Amino acid sequence: MKNGEIILGIHCGPHDSSAALFRDYDLLAAIQLERLTRKKGDGNTFPDACIDEVLSIAGLTRHDVDAVIMSRMLFEARYCRRVPGIGERLATMMRRSKGKYFRYVIGEIDRMHSHDYAAMFDFDAFRRGYGFRPDTHIGFANHHECHALPTLFYSGWQDALLVTADGGGDKVNYSHRHFSNGEIETIYGGNETDFLLKPVDSLGRAYSAATLALGFRPNRHEGKLTGLAAFGNPVFYDKLASFFDVDESGRVHSRFRGYTHMKRTMASLAKKGRREDVAASIQKVVEDVMLRSVGTLLKRYPSRNLGLAGGLFANVKLNRLLAESFALDEIFVFPAMGDEGLTIGAALLHLLERDGMPAWLQHRRSLGPVLLGRDYTDAIDQSLAANPLVRLVSEDPLNTAADCLAAGEIGAIYTGRMEFGPRALGARSILANPSRRDTHDVLNERLSRTEFMPFAPVVMAEKAAEVFDVTSVNARACDYMTIATDVHEPWRKRIAAVVHVDGSARPQIIHQADNPLYHGILQRFEAKTGLPVLVNTSFNIHEEPIVNTPAECARALTDGRIDFVVTTKGVYQRVA
């Protein structure tokens, strides 16, 4: 028996397509398309594979789905109703992928100047085409509302300012919402903007334009600029800052004539100066503009808590500045802050509309670890044991892994369900000794990564505040590695491999109840070395998604990317 409404959230977008599955308010599973196709940031196609995966994890089929809620991004054109006199390909902006045409849902809304989705789409044909029941409810959800709602639902706040910012979703690049007295007030970025021209004001797009200008890939390598910025000086700050303003309502505006103008401006600056200085300049612009925007909003809508989501808030230095600049009780960045997280917000919006705000608020709960993929705990040991190129070297995973790490070996932890979102959080993580001078170079060579990028640390919850500037304001963000903090001075040289040039780090806090294997390794490593910290970086090589299946894990080991794999049952190495 289903014992509750089965709700499927779907995001079909230009990147980060994904699916999430709920049984009423219980989040059962979620996965990004990239983890299944092995194409970084995969999108531009309907995520059928994600749908089948989350349903399979829950032991369900498409026939069991009661509601499908989708972001208002790409929709297969064959399910759109034709408009007399307008050609199929000319009706609105379309994308072609794998022989299929897709339309932007928000384009259809604008074209028909209506939110009557049934007039735009043939939902019966959609249900038949994708194998859902004839009575399955089909709905669409506002992009930025989907970003914002999880920050509130997975918090116990009585008041909060909810801010979203990204490279664009529906007709806006930001949204502002205020929660107080049991109600959410939409300040900016709701459905009222659906029929307006989309403004050219996105700091996310500006950061992406700078990423492209410096020779990296937009929507993928923005973190490189965050790392580079610490090595540069913001010599182009005045030039870039002159394009952005914040008005008295907290809205961001820009003077760019269009995104082509923005790209050309960034390309021009990249030709004039060092890449470190360009990175420092756009980083400072993003920080200063968002600081003014959030500060203005907090004055108008006083709140003790700040919820953040959207791709711009993958910027851990920005998040730190916001946490430290205002009198807050807590800052929470939803860990799936990019477009993959829209699937969770879409389901939560459906529940809010179904049950009403009072009931929705009563069901709020802690998010806990975002380990939402398939559980390969048993399969990993079977797979490694059957591989002729791999051998089991110990059935004592905690002590053996700690010994290997103390000796300078590079390992990977593989346990339980895979993480959802952009960060590896202890289920598919690479581990290393943070005190060794060669750790940084060895990891970069093994994983084909860039030399200037800092590696992140992981620390036991009971030791976090001793090593890092972890407070009640930023501690929950540190659980998900979404914020930077200072490293306390006495520890900086002792764990040099995870300390950036500016004395900061992006720590992840591990709680014993959430991940006893990881926590136990940290305990044993501290007992052997005096260090309660390890290097923690995602289990993947450059330009590949995080490892998902046991076969992918075994390949990394036999290819020599890592020296060992630790599971709940033992430690494995490749055959010499």
URTA-V213534 format. One record per residue. PSI is psi in whole degrees, 0 to 359 (* if undefined). NEAR is the number of other C-alpha atoms within 10 Angstrom. Layout:
PSI_NEAR / PSI_NEAR
//
This chain:
146_4 / 327_10 / 51_7 / 161_12 / 131_15 / 118_23 / 128_29 / 118_27 / 134_28 / 135_32 / 119_34 / 104_30 / 179_24 / 337_15 / 160_21 / 40_26 / 147_28 / 175_33 / 148_32 / 148_32 / 131_29 / 149_24 / 105_19 / 239_18 / 0_19 / 121_13 / 113_17 / 320_19 / 154_27 / 145_33 / 146_30 / 148_32 / 325_30 / 329_22 / 340_22 / 322_17 / 343_13 / 27_16 / 114_13 / 127_18 / 26_23 / 139_22 / 202_21 / 21_22 / 152_23 / 130_22 / 60_24 / 318_15 / 322_15 / 319_25 / 311_24 / 324_14 / 312_24 / 325_25 / 319_23 / 319_14 / 321_16 / 358_14 / 33_9 / 172_15 / 175_15 / 333_18 / 338_12 / 349_17 / 127_23 / 330_19 / 136_21 / 120_21 / 124_25 / 149_27 / 157_27 / 54_24 / 245_22 / 142_25 / 134_27 / 126_21 / 333_20 / 344_16 / 3_18 / 141_22 / 135_15 / 151_16 / 122_11 / 133_7 / 355_7 / 125_10 / 152_10 / 318_16 / 347_13 / 355_8 / 321_15 / 174_18 / 134_12 / 156_18 / 143_18 / 133_13 / 127_13 / 42_7 / 2_6 / 149_13 / 141_18 / 145_26 / 155_23 / 126_20 / 318_25 / 332_24 / 322_21 / 320_22 / 314_18 / 318_16 / 320_13 / 355_15 / 53_12 / 154_13 / 19_15 / 87_10 / 328_17 / 334_13 / 342_13 / 329_19 / 146_20 / 89_15 / 329_20 / 317_16 / 323_14 / 315_18 / 315_19 / 315_11 / 326_10 / 7_10 / 24_13 / 162_21 / 155_16 / 335_14 / 8_12 / 128_19 / 134_15 / 129_18 / 165_18 / 155_20 / 140_25 / 131_23 / 304_31 / 334_31 / 324_25 / 324_25 / 318_33 / 319_29 / 321_25 / 330_29 / 329_27 / 317_25 / 323_20 / 31_17 / 155_18 / 23_13 / 147_21 / 339_14 / 153_20 / 148_26 / 126_26 / 118_30 / 131_27 / 149_25 / 132_26 / 194_25 / 4_20 / 135_21 / 129_22 / 238_23 / 12_23 / 165_25 / 354_25 / 162_25 / 151_23 / 128_24 / 146_22 / 128_22 / 122_19 / 154_15 / 35_7 / 14_11 / 151_13 / 125_17 / 123_13 / 114_16 / 316_16 / 143_18 / 20_23 / 196_20 / 348_17 / 344_10 / 0_13 / 336_20 / 11_16 / 164_10 / 139_10 / 125_14 / 155_16 / 70_20 / 15_26 / 116_24 / 329_27 / 317_23 / 325_22 / 318_23 / 321_28 / 322_26 / 321_25 / 322_30 / 314_28 / 317_19 / 331_22 / 7_21 / 12_12 / 178_16 / 121_15 / 154_15 / 15_20 / 322_14 / 20_15 / 331_23 / 335_16 / 322_18 / 323_26 / 320_23 / 318_22 / 326_20 / 327_23 / 344_20 / 357_16 / 180_16 / 140_16 / 60_19 / 340_17 / 14_20 / 311_18 / 318_11 / 311_12 / 320_21 / 334_17 / 345_12 / 348_15 / 142_17 / 160_17 / 126_17 / 182_11 / 346_12 / 356_14 / 0_23 / 143_21 / 137_21 / 158_17 / 162_17 / 8_13 / 137_19 / 338_12 / 176_12 / 339_15 / 317_11 / 319_12 / 314_23 / 319_20 / 322_14 / 315_18 / 319_23 / 322_18 / 317_12 / 322_19 / 330_22 / 338_12 / 336_10 / 182_12 / 149_15 / 327_22 / 322_21 / 323_23 / 316_30 / 316_31 / 325_24 / 311_24 / 328_28 / 315_25 / 323_21 / 312_25 / 314_21 / 311_20 / 318_15 / 315_20 / 328_22 / 317_20 / 319_18 / 308_21 / 321_22 / 318_17 / 317_18 / 320_23 / 329_20 / 321_11 / 330_13 / 77_16 / 131_15 / 151_22 / 356_17 / 147_24 / 118_26 / 130_24 / 141_27 / 167_32 / 155_32 / 331_23 / 331_26 / 15_23 / 350_26 / 100_21 / 334_21 / 320_23 / 314_21 / 321_25 / 316_20 / 316_17 / 321_21 / 324_22 / 352_13 / 347_10 / 159_16 / 85_13 / 150_17 / 325_16 / 146_20 / 135_26 / 121_26 / 118_28 / 127_26 / 329_26 / 66_25 / 342_26 / 192_23 / 341_27 / 330_30 / 349_33 / 332_35 / 322_31 / 316_28 / 326_29 / 316_31 / 319_32 / 324_26 / 318_21 / 317_20 / 323_18 / 317_16 / 329_10 / 316_11 / 341_11 / 160_11 / 313_14 / 314_11 / 320_12 / 315_17 / 325_19 / 336_10 / 3_12 / 150_16 / 169_14 / 143_9 / 320_14 / 189_11 / 137_19 / 57_21 / 94_23 / 3_21 / 195_22 / 144_20 / 114_16 / 25_18 / 314_17 / 322_14 / 329_14 / 318_23 / 322_22 / 318_12 / 315_16 / 321_23 / 330_14 / 352_11 / 120_16 / 346_10 / 4_15 / 145_21 / 146_17 / 122_18 / 345_14 / 143_16 / 16_15 / 82_14 / 323_23 / 304_25 / 320_21 / 315_19 / 318_30 / 320_26 / 314_17 / 316_18 / 320_23 / 328_22 / 357_12 / 8_17 / 156_18 / 125_24 / 173_26 / 139_30 / 133_25 / 107_28 / 141_23 / 211_22 / 151_19 / 150_26 / 150_26 / 134_24 / 183_23 / 346_19 / 141_20 / 130_24 / 31_27 / 357_30 / 327_26 / 69_26 / 148_23 / 137_25 / 148_28 / 167_29 / 121_30 / 352_29 / 343_23 / 135_15 / 332_14 / 356_12 / 314_21 / 312_22 / 320_15 / 315_15 / 315_23 / 320_18 / 316_14 / 321_15 / 4_20 / 42_14 / 175_14 / 141_13 / 333_11 / 354_17 / 128_17 / 150_23 / 151_23 / 153_23 / 159_25 / 143_28 / 148_28 / 146_21 / 320_19 / 349_12 / 355_15 / 311_21 / 340_17 / 325_15 / 322_20 / 162_21 / 66_17 / 128_23 / 179_14 / 338_12 / 317_19 / 0_24 / 317_22 / 325_20 / 325_25 / 335_25 / 330_21 / 9_25 / 43_24 / 16_26 / 147_29 / 152_26 / 166_23 / 148_19 / 128_24 / 138_15 / 315_11 / 341_10 / 348_15 / 317_20 / 333_14 / 333_17 / 48_22 / 332_20 / 344_25 / 9_30 / 124_23 / 170_21 / 336_14 / 10_12 / 12_16 / 172_21 / 168_26 / 80_27 / 152_34 / 132_29 / 130_27 / 129_25 / 137_16 / 320_14 / 331_8 / 322_13 / 79_16 / 329_14 / 309_22 / 314_27 / 319_23 / 322_18 / 317_24 / 317_24 / 313_20 / 323_20 / 319_25 / 320_16 / 329_13 / 331_14 / 344_15 / 5_11 / 120_22 / 19_26 / 143_29 / 159_28 / 135_26 / 112_27 / 159_22 / 144_22 / 80_30 / 159_22 / 170_18 / 133_14 / 13_15 / 150_15 / 166_22 / 142_24 / 138_26 / 296_24 / 162_18 / 324_18 / 321_15 / 322_14 / 313_23 / 322_23 / 319_18 / 323_21 / 312_23 / 337_19 / 354_11 / 15_14 / 328_22 / 162_25 / 334_19 / 160_28 / 134_27 / 131_27 / 182_24 / 342_20 / 348_18 / 187_18 / 133_25 / 144_26 / 165_22 / 152_23 / 132_12 / *_7
//
